Amino acid sequence: MSDTAAAAAFVSGYQKLKKALSRRIVGQEAVIEQVFIAIAAGGHSLLEGAPGLAKTLLVKSLADAMHLGFRRIQFTPDLMPADITGTEIIQEDSETGRRKLVFQRGPIFSQIILADEINRTPPKTQAALLEAMQEKSVTVGQETYILPKPFFVLATQNPIEQEGTYPLPEAQKDRFLFLIKVDYPSREEEREVIARTTGGVQEEIEAVVTSEELQAAQALARQVPVPDHVTDFVLDLVRATRPNESDALPYVKEMVGWGAGPRASQMLVLAGKVRALLQGRTHVTTDDIEALALPALRHRIVPTFHAEAEGVTVDMIVKELIHKIKKPGAKVL
């Protein structure tokens, strides 16, 4: 298959996926696109939103629309690392009568993992999951077990209830390609939600994307060229978030306590390549980077106390920096 045909098949697969999800999910088109971009780029996503916004349903529906193994892990304060990764148990060999340790695989050994309410479990258990996300393997004792491919973690968290929760440390948030905000639906979308969920049985979703197609899409995305001026735009944006840089803006020094690291640049470029394909282009533009800057950077920037006191959010900081970089003479508010 030529690259042109492969790109067309990539877009067609995404359109089929969107159509399948629309049978169960109302609206949330930007969220669906961002989740798909993260998956096609080989990254993990953190979905954040108030209760009842179908975050869990979206991930479950996404798994149903793909020929991939799916497991849901409900994170609770008493969840232990072994409950996720698995543990060694003693079994007796029926032939020799001897006892031996046998590794019992945990739910992490699947292709799509829904980590539901990840901020409700202690750091030790969070770290076990995030280590698997980074290494794509699990080590128990002297043995290392490779996780199935492709492997994605889609985690959800509730930003409202913080009583008895364990917020993810900044270094662990950095493992996620995107932090995706799930907002309330519009009035008409909410009307449609009511009609669908209070009537008859919900429609089933047929799998429309295979594991092989997804891995081919990941390989194709990496071949998309990135012009030098787009790479410069990524570097300018990410490096502008660091208050300790010698040329940091006074605004950044005042509003940002800690900026994004090199992984942010890598993730922005990878995600930009996927978005370029979805837009029918064979190269990345600054529009792709700008469109994905918020989900890629909002969890990698730590605002200062002054920024929080002034009501300045990370999203506002990123938007201001994009504006400043695109129009160097503009005043940063």
C-alpha positions in Angstrom: 0.0 0.0 0.0 1.3 3.4 -1.0 1.6 6.2 1.7 -1.2 8.1 0.0 -3.5 5.0 0.2 -2.4 4.3 3.8 -3.2 7.9 4.8 -6.6 7.6 3.2 -7.2 4.3 5.1 -6.1 6.0 8.3 -8.7 8.8 7.9 -11.4 6.3 6.8 -10.7 4.2 10.0 -11.1 7.3 12.2 -14.4 8.2 10.5 -15.7 4.7 11.0 -14.6 4.9 14.7 -16.4 8.2 15.2 -19.6 6.9 13.6 -19.5 3.8 15.8 -19.0 5.9 19.0 -21.8 8.3 18.0 -24.3 5.5 18.6 -23.5 5.7 22.3 -21.7 9.1 22.9 -23.5 12.4 22.3 -21.2 15.2 21.2 -17.7 15.4 22.8 -16.2 15.4 19.3 -13.1 17.3 20.5 -12.5 14.8 23.3 -12.9 11.8 20.9 -10.5 13.4 18.5 -7.9 14.0 21.2 -8.2 10.5 22.6 -7.8 9.0 19.1 -4.8 11.2 18.4 -3.1 10.1 21.6 -3.8 6.4 20.8 -2.5 6.8 17.2 0.6 8.5 18.5 1.2 5.6 21.0 0.5 7.7 24.1 -1.7 7.6 27.2 -4.4 10.0 28.1 -5.8 11.5 31.4 -9.5 12.5 31.2 -10.6 15.1 33.7 -14.1 16.2 34.2 -17.0 16.4 36.7 -19.0 13.3 37.5 -21.6 12.1 35.0 -19.9 13.4 31.9 -19.5 9.9 30.3 -15.7 9.7 30.8 -15.9 6.0 31.7 -18.6 5.3 29.0 -16.4 6.9 26.4 -13.4 4.7 27.2 -15.5 1.6 27.3 -17.2 2.5 24.0 -13.8 3.2 22.5 -12.6 -0.3 23.5 -15.8 -1.8 22.1 -15.1 -0.1 18.7 -11.7 -1.7 18.5 -10.6 -5.3 18.3 -8.5 -4.9 21.4 -8.4 -6.4 24.9 -10.0 -4.2 27.5 -9.9 -4.2 31.3 -11.3 -1.7 33.7 -9.5 -1.1 37.1 -11.5 0.9 39.7 -9.0 2.7 41.8 -9.8 2.7 45.5 -7.7 3.7 48.6 -7.1 0.0 49.5 -5.9 -1.0 46.0 -2.4 -2.5 46.1 0.2 -2.7 43.3 -0.1 -6.5 43.0 -3.9 -6.0 42.4 -2.9 -4.3 39.1 0.3 -6.0 38.0 -0.3 -9.5 39.4 1.5 -11.6 41.9 3.3 -14.9 42.3 1.3 -17.7 43.9 2.4 -21.2 45.1 1.0 -24.0 43.0 1.7 -27.8 43.2 2.9 -29.5 40.1 0.5 -32.4 39.4 3.3 -34.6 37.9 6.2 -34.1 40.3 4.2 -33.1 43.4 6.6 -30.2 44.0 5.5 -26.7 44.8 6.6 -23.8 42.7 5.9 -20.1 42.3 3.6 -19.2 39.3 3.0 -15.7 38.2 -0.7 -14.8 38.1 -1.2 -11.9 35.7 -3.1 -8.9 36.8 -5.6 -6.8 34.8 -2.7 -4.6 33.5 -2.1 -7.4 30.9 -4.5 -6.1 28.4 -4.4 -3.6 25.5 -6.7 -0.8 26.7 -6.7 -0.1 30.4 -9.3 2.1 31.9 -7.8 3.4 35.2 -11.0 4.8 36.7 -10.6 7.6 39.3 -6.8 7.2 39.4 -6.5 9.9 42.0 -8.3 7.8 44.6 -5.5 5.3 45.2 -2.2 5.9 47.1 1.0 6.9 45.3 2.5 3.4 45.6 -0.3 1.9 43.5 -0.3 4.9 41.1 3.5 4.4 40.6 3.0 0.7 39.8 0.7 1.6 37.0 2.7 4.5 35.7 5.9 2.3 35.6 4.1 -0.2 33.4 3.0 2.7 31.2 6.5 3.9 30.7 8.4 0.6 30.4 5.5 -1.4 28.7 6.5 -4.3 30.9 6.0 -5.6 34.5 8.9 -6.9 36.7 8.0 -9.4 39.5 10.9 -10.9 41.4 13.6 -11.8 38.8 11.3 -12.0 35.8 10.1 -9.3 33.4 6.8 -9.8 31.6 6.2 -7.8 28.4 2.7 -6.2 28.1 0.6 -6.8 25.0 0.9 -4.5 22.0 -0.6 -2.0 21.4 -0.9 -0.9 25.1 -2.8 2.3 26.2 -3.9 3.6 29.6 -6.9 5.9 29.6 -7.2 7.3 33.1 -10.0 9.4 34.6 -10.1 11.7 37.5 -12.6 13.9 39.2 -11.3 17.5 39.7 -14.1 18.5 42.1 -13.9 16.0 45.0 -10.4 16.2 46.5 -11.4 14.8 50.0 -9.5 11.6 50.6 -7.8 11.7 47.2 -4.1 11.4 46.1 -3.4 13.9 43.3 -0.9 12.6 40.7 2.6 14.1 41.2 3.8 16.3 38.4 6.4 13.8 37.3 3.8 11.1 36.9 1.4 13.3 35.0 4.2 13.8 32.5 3.8 10.2 31.5 0.4 11.1 29.9 0.6 12.5 26.4 -2.6 14.5 26.9 -4.7 15.8 29.8 -8.1 16.1 28.2 -10.8 18.2 29.7 -14.3 16.8 29.5 -16.8 19.7 29.6 -20.6 19.8 30.1 -22.7 19.1 27.0 -24.7 21.8 25.3 -28.5 22.1 26.0 -29.4 20.2 22.8 -26.8 17.5 23.4 -28.1 17.0 27.0 -31.6 16.7 25.6 -30.3 13.9 23.3 -28.6 12.2 26.2 -31.9 12.2 28.2 -33.7 10.8 25.2 -31.2 8.0 24.6 -30.6 6.9 28.2 -34.2 7.0 29.5 -35.7 5.1 26.6 -35.1 1.6 25.2 -31.9 -0.5 25.3 -28.7 1.3 24.1 -27.3 0.3 20.7 -24.4 -2.1 20.7 -21.1 -0.9 19.1 -19.4 -3.1 16.6 -15.6 -3.2 16.4 -14.4 -1.3 13.4 -10.6 -0.9 14.0 -8.3 -3.9 14.4 -5.0 -4.0 16.3 -3.1 -4.4 13.1 -4.7 -1.3 11.6 -3.9 0.7 14.7 -0.2 -0.3 14.7 0.0 0.5 11.0 -1.5 3.9 11.8 1.1 4.5 14.5 3.9 3.6 12.1 2.5 5.8 9.4 2.2 8.8 11.7 5.9 8.7 12.5 6.7 9.1 8.8 4.9 12.4 8.5 7.6 15.2 7.9 7.8 18.2 10.2 9.1 21.4 8.6 11.9 23.3 10.4 9.7 26.3 11.1 7.1 24.0 12.9 9.9 22.4 15.0 11.0 26.0 15.9 7.5 26.8 16.9 7.3 23.8 19.2 10.7 24.7 20.7 9.7 28.3 21.2 6.5 27.4 22.9 7.8 24.7 25.2 10.9 26.6 26.2 8.9 29.7 26.8 7.1 27.9 29.6 10.3 27.6 31.7 10.8 30.5 34.1 14.5 29.7 34.7 15.5 30.2 31.1 17.8 33.2 30.6 15.4 34.8 28.1 12.2 33.9 30.0 9.4 36.5 29.8 8.6 38.5 33.0 5.1 37.2 32.7 6.3 33.6 32.8 8.6 34.3 35.8 5.6 35.7 37.6 3.0 33.1 36.7 4.9 29.8 36.2 6.7 27.9 39.0 7.8 25.0 36.8 7.7 24.6 33.0 7.4 21.8 30.5 10.3 19.4 29.8 11.6 17.9 26.6 9.0 15.2 26.6 6.4 17.9 26.0 8.2 18.8 22.7 8.3 15.1 21.7 4.6 14.6 22.4 3.5 17.8 20.6 5.3 16.8 17.5 4.0 13.2 17.5 0.5 14.3 18.2 0.8 17.0 15.5 1.7 14.3 12.9 -1.4 12.4 13.7 -3.6 15.5 13.5 -2.0 16.4 10.1 -3.1 13.0 8.7 -6.6 13.4 10.0 -6.8 16.9 8.4 -5.8 15.3 5.0 -2.3 16.8 5.0 1.1 15.0 4.5 3.0 17.5 6.7 2.6 19.1 10.1 1.7 22.8 10.3 1.8 25.3 13.2 -2.0 25.0 13.3 -1.7 21.4 14.3 0.6 22.3 17.2 -1.6 25.2 18.3 -4.7 23.0 18.3 -3.0 20.4 20.5 -1.0 22.7 22.8 -3.6 22.8 25.6 -4.1 19.1 26.2 -0.3 18.5 25.7 0.9 21.2 28.0 -1.7 21.9 30.7 -0.5 19.0 33.0 3.2 19.9 32.5 3.1 23.4 33.7 2.9 24.3 37.4 1.5 27.8 38.1 2.8 30.0 40.9 0.7 30.8 44.0 0.4 34.3 42.6 -1.1 33.0 39.4 -3.6 30.9 41.3 -4.5 33.9 43.6 -5.1 36.0 40.5 -7.3 33.3 38.9 -4.8 32.7 36.1 -5.1 29.1 34.9 -2.5 27.0 33.0 -4.8 27.2 29.9 -4.7 30.9 30.0 -0.9 30.9 30.3 -0.5 28.6 27.3 -2.8 30.8 25.2 -0.9 33.9 26.1 2.4 32.3 25.1 1.0 31.1 21.8 -0.2 34.6 21.1 3.2 36.1 22.0 5.2 33.7 19.9 2.9 34.1 16.8 3.0 38.0 17.3 6.4 38.8 18.8 5.6 42.5 19.2 2.3 41.8 21.1 2.1 42.6 24.8 1.6 39.7 27.1 -1.2 40.6 29.6 
